[in-house]
């Protein structure tokens, strides 16, 4: 769904009108009294529209919850990523100290978990760690005493070989794991006061661009087609021809405008 309420409202109006016209057109075949047809069409279309948006809203709520959680995770990771290294270490020290015996000595963070010594390596500046990155990152720790190395990072390439050390384990604390297993679990988050979350001012140009998105072309086309078809069987056909033609023009604009902008 669009982030602009006016676009969502117009979409709902088009769908609702189309549903009403379909029901009205079919009832008009069997019931000749226009007033009875109109009232029954309103009742049936209202029931269908209510059920339609009831199930759509339930699905949308799940999407919003997932989006909200994802946004919070991205915001927390971005805040952590922008934090100076010593503050990152202090934050992780505070988190691990809640459950494990933790030490921070000369910029080296380590903790004991299930009898094994973990050391923490921060590599949030790398977008997606590959095998060469991993070799370069842990090279300086080759002579350190540890059992497990925790690599704090944003993401890791698939099928990466993490068994570089013999009898030593490498664990990746990716963005998702860092958020759920550290920040969320212990309710300790990086300072996000420096992250700008202000909403940009809505511009008419943005609304217009959103109104004529290419993916809306099909919706405009089918709604327009329904109105054009309805004009054949319903009274006041000029009204339906006018709005049906307008929707078909919108459908064409949705396809043409991206090409026009591209050629500018």
C-alpha positions as semicolon CSV with decimal commas, in nm:
position;residue;x (nm);y (nm);z (nm)
1;X;0,000;0,000;0,000
2;X;0,105;0,358;-0,059
3;X;0,244;0,574;0,220
4;X;0,015;0,855;0,096
5;X;-0,334;0,830;0,244
6;X;-0,498;1,012;-0,046
7;X;-0,364;0,751;-0,291
8;X;-0,493;0,467;-0,074
9;X;-0,832;0,638;-0,049
10;X;-0,858;0,678;-0,426
11;X;-0,759;0,313;-0,476
12;X;-1,034;0,206;-0,237
13;X;-1,288;0,429;-0,413
14;X;-1,203;0,281;-0,754
15;X;-1,229;-0,075;-0,622
16;X;-1,550;-0,006;-0,432
17;X;-1,714;0,161;-0,732
18;X;-1,609;-0,126;-0,958
19;X;-1,755;-0,385;-0,720
20;X;-2,080;-0,188;-0,690
21;X;-2,114;-0,152;-1,067
22;X;-2,055;-0,523;-1,130
23;X;-2,323;-0,620;-0,878
24;X;-2,560;-0,351;-1,004
25;X;-2,514;-0,460;-1,366
26;X;-2,593;-0,824;-1,285
27;X;-2,889;-0,745;-1,062
28;X;-3,024;-0,514;-1,330
29;X;-3,060;-0,816;-1,560
30;X;-3,310;-0,976;-1,322
31;X;-3,467;-0,684;-1,133
32;X;-3,615;-0,409;-1,344
33;X;-3,700;-0,177;-1,055
34;X;-3,406;0,065;-1,039
35;X;-3,455;0,161;-0,674
36;X;-3,467;-0,203;-0,557
37;X;-3,163;-0,285;-0,770
38;X;-2,974;0,012;-0,626
39;X;-3,050;-0,077;-0,262
40;X;-2,964;-0,447;-0,306
41;X;-2,643;-0,353;-0,488
42;X;-2,543;-0,126;-0,201
43;X;-2,606;-0,404;0,053
44;X;-2,419;-0,675;-0,138
45;X;-2,132;-0,449;-0,241
46;X;-2,093;-0,318;0,115
47;X;-2,074;-0,676;0,247
48;X;-1,814;-0,778;-0,012
49;X;-1,608;-0,460;0,036
50;X;-1,620;-0,500;0,416
51;X;-1,496;-0,860;0,398
52;X;-1,236;-0,769;0,137
53;X;-1,080;-0,490;0,339
54;X;-1,119;-0,681;0,666
55;X;-0,888;-0,956;0,540
56;X;-0,660;-0,708;0,363
57;X;-0,622;-0,501;0,680
58;X;-0,540;-0,808;0,887
59;X;-0,267;-0,895;0,641
60;X;-0,150;-0,533;0,632
61;X;-0,120;-0,523;1,012
62;X;0,120;-0,817;0,999
63;X;0,321;-0,642;0,729
64;X;0,332;-0,323;0,939
65;X;0,453;-0,513;1,245
66;X;0,726;-0,681;1,042
67;X;0,819;-0,349;0,884
68;X;0,828;-0,174;1,221
69;X;1,055;-0,445;1,363
70;X;1,279;-0,426;1,056
71;X;1,296;-0,047;1,076
72;X;1,392;-0,062;1,444
73;X;1,658;-0,322;1,369
74;X;1,804;-0,115;1,084
75;X;1,800;0,198;1,296
76;X;1,975;0,024;1,586
77;X;2,240;-0,125;1,360
78;X;2,301;0,205;1,184
79;X;2,342;0,376;1,522
80;X;2,583;0,104;1,630
81;X;2,773;0,127;1,303
82;X;2,817;0,505;1,338
83;X;2,934;0,476;1,698
84;X;3,312;0,506;1,760
85;X;3,491;0,175;1,811
86;X;3,561;0,223;2,180
87;X;3,193;0,300;2,242
88;X;3,094;-0,011;2,047
89;X;3,318;-0,220;2,272
90;X;3,179;-0,055;2,587
91;X;2,824;-0,124;2,472
92;X;2,897;-0,490;2,395
93;X;3,085;-0,520;2,725
94;X;2,774;-0,396;2,905
95;X;2,557;-0,647;2,716
96;X;2,776;-0,956;2,764
97;X;2,841;-0,869;3,129
98;X;2,476;-0,939;3,205
99;X;2,530;-1,312;3,157
100;X;2,898;-1,391;3,113
101;X;3,234;-1,322;3,273
102;X;3,351;-1,041;3,047
103;X;3,678;-0,847;3,010
104;X;3,777;-0,540;2,811
105;X;4,153;-0,499;2,806
106;X;4,351;-0,278;2,566
107;X;4,073;-0,272;2,309
108;X;4,018;-0,650;2,323
109;X;3,675;-0,765;2,435
110;X;3,647;-1,123;2,558
111;X;3,402;-1,330;2,761
112;X;3,361;-1,687;2,886
113;X;3,062;-1,886;2,768
114;X;3,010;-2,254;2,852
115;X;3,374;-2,284;2,950
116;X;3,499;-2,145;2,618
117;X;3,676;-1,815;2,569
118;X;3,518;-1,583;2,311
119;X;3,689;-1,278;2,166
120;X;3,491;-1,014;1,979
121;X;3,591;-0,866;1,644
122;X;3,395;-0,568;1,510
123;X;3,367;-0,552;1,131
124;X;3,054;-0,343;1,077
125;X;3,228;-0,128;0,816
126;X;3,216;-0,418;0,565
127;X;2,885;-0,449;0,380
128;X;2,906;-0,824;0,323
129;X;3,198;-1,031;0,445
130;X;3,354;-1,277;0,201
131;X;3,626;-1,533;0,261
132;X;3,915;-1,299;0,181
133;X;3,773;-1,039;0,420
134;X;3,749;-1,303;0,691
135;X;4,112;-1,415;0,643
136;X;4,234;-1,055;0,665
137;X;4,018;-0,980;0,966
138;X;4,125;-1,270;1,185
139;X;4,490;-1,278;1,079
140;X;4,589;-1,050;1,369
141;X;4,417;-1,285;1,616
142;X;4,599;-1,600;1,503
143;X;4,829;-1,603;1,809
144;X;4,565;-1,508;2,064
145;X;4,432;-1,751;2,320
146;X;4,066;-1,814;2,236
147;X;3,819;-2,088;2,148
148;X;3,558;-1,885;1,960
149;X;3,579;-1,556;1,774
150;X;3,259;-1,352;1,740
151;X;3,261;-1,142;1,425
152;X;3,014;-0,854;1,458
153;X;2,914;-0,762;1,103
154;X;2,630;-0,655;0,879
155;X;2,603;-0,961;0,655
156;X;2,802;-1,263;0,536
157;X;2,835;-1,419;0,192
158;X;2,669;-1,757;0,148
159;X;2,876;-2,076;0,177
160;X;3,167;-1,890;0,337
161;X;3,434;-2,118;0,486
162;X;3,454;-2,032;0,855
163;X;3,681;-2,325;0,949
164;X;4,007;-2,141;0,899
165;X;4,147;-2,219;1,244
166;X;4,194;-2,577;1,359
167;X;3,994;-2,652;1,675
168;X;3,868;-2,292;1,685
169;X;3,523;-2,169;1,592
170;X;3,407;-1,853;1,415
171;X;3,059;-1,718;1,490
172;X;2,901;-1,435;1,291
173;X;2,691;-1,182;1,481
174;X;2,510;-1,041;1,178
175;X;2,272;-0,743;1,190
176;X;1,975;-0,968;1,269
177;X;2,152;-1,169;1,541
178;X;2,308;-0,860;1,696
179;X;1,965;-0,701;1,726
180;X;1,773;-1,004;1,857
181;X;2,044;-1,181;2,063
182;X;2,206;-0,868;2,207
183;X;2,013;-0,542;2,184
184;X;1,659;-0,680;2,212
185;X;1,739;-0,964;2,452
186;X;1,903;-0,739;2,711
187;X;1,707;-0,421;2,626
188;X;2,034;-0,235;2,573
189;X;2,047;-0,030;2,254
190;X;2,300;0,205;2,097
191;X;2,232;0,577;2,116
192;X;2,017;0,667;1,816
193;X;1,971;1,036;1,899
194;X;2,198;1,131;1,609
195;X;1,986;0,940;1,357
196;X;1,749;1,167;1,169
197;X;1,402;1,009;1,164
198;X;1,212;1,323;1,070
199;X;0,947;1,286;0,801
200;X;1,014;1,480;0,485
201;X;0,750;1,731;0,383
202;X;0,491;1,592;0,147
203;X;0,514;1,747;-0,199
204;X;0,250;1,753;-0,472
205;X;0,508;1,614;-0,714
206;X;0,559;1,310;-0,489
207;X;0,182;1,251;-0,475
208;X;0,158;1,283;-0,852
209;X;0,448;1,041;-0,907
210;X;0,291;0,793;-0,667
211;X;-0,046;0,832;-0,836
212;X;0,101;0,728;-1,172
213;X;0,325;0,439;-1,065
214;X;0,368;0,179;-1,345
215;X;0,227;-0,100;-1,129
216;X;-0,103;0,088;-1,099
217;X;-0,162;0,072;-1,474
218;X;-0,339;-0,264;-1,460
219;X;-0,576;-0,151;-1,183
220;X;-0,670;0,164;-1,372
221;X;-0,719;-0,037;-1,690
222;X;-0,953;-0,297;-1,540
223;X;-1,152;-0,038;-1,342
224;X;-1,187;0,171;-1,657
225;X;-1,288;-0,133;-1,857
226;X;-1,558;-0,216;-1,602
227;X;-1,696;0,137;-1,622
228;X;-1,693;0,134;-2,002
229;X;-1,868;-0,204;-2,005
230;X;-2,120;-0,084;-1,747
231;X;-2,206;0,215;-1,965
232;X;-2,356;-0,025;-2,219
233;X;-2,607;-0,177;-1,979
234;X;-2,670;0,102;-1,727
235;X;-2,862;0,431;-1,757
236;X;-2,673;0,761;-1,770
237;X;-2,405;0,591;-1,981
238;X;-2,223;0,922;-2,055
239;X;-2,119;0,941;-1,687
240;X;-1,962;0,593;-1,697
241;X;-1,801;0,652;-2,036
242;X;-1,642;0,972;-1,902
243;X;-1,493;0,816;-1,588
244;X;-1,404;0,492;-1,765
245;X;-1,215;0,687;-2,030
246;X;-1,038;0,888;-1,761
247;X;-0,918;0,569;-1,589
248;X;-0,794;0,425;-1,918
249;X;-0,601;0,750;-1,978
250;X;-0,447;0,710;-1,630
251;X;-0,347;0,357;-1,727
252;X;-0,173;0,486;-2,040
253;X;0,003;0,763;-1,843
254;X;0,134;0,506;-1,594
255;X;0,313;0,334;-1,882
256;X;0,424;0,646;-2,070
257;X;0,552;0,873;-1,790
258;X;0,852;0,651;-1,688
259;X;0,968;0,649;-2,053
260;X;0,921;1,027;-2,081
261;X;1,127;1,085;-1,763
262;X;1,395;0,847;-1,886
263;X;1,438;1,040;-2,210
264;X;1,476;1,377;-2,036
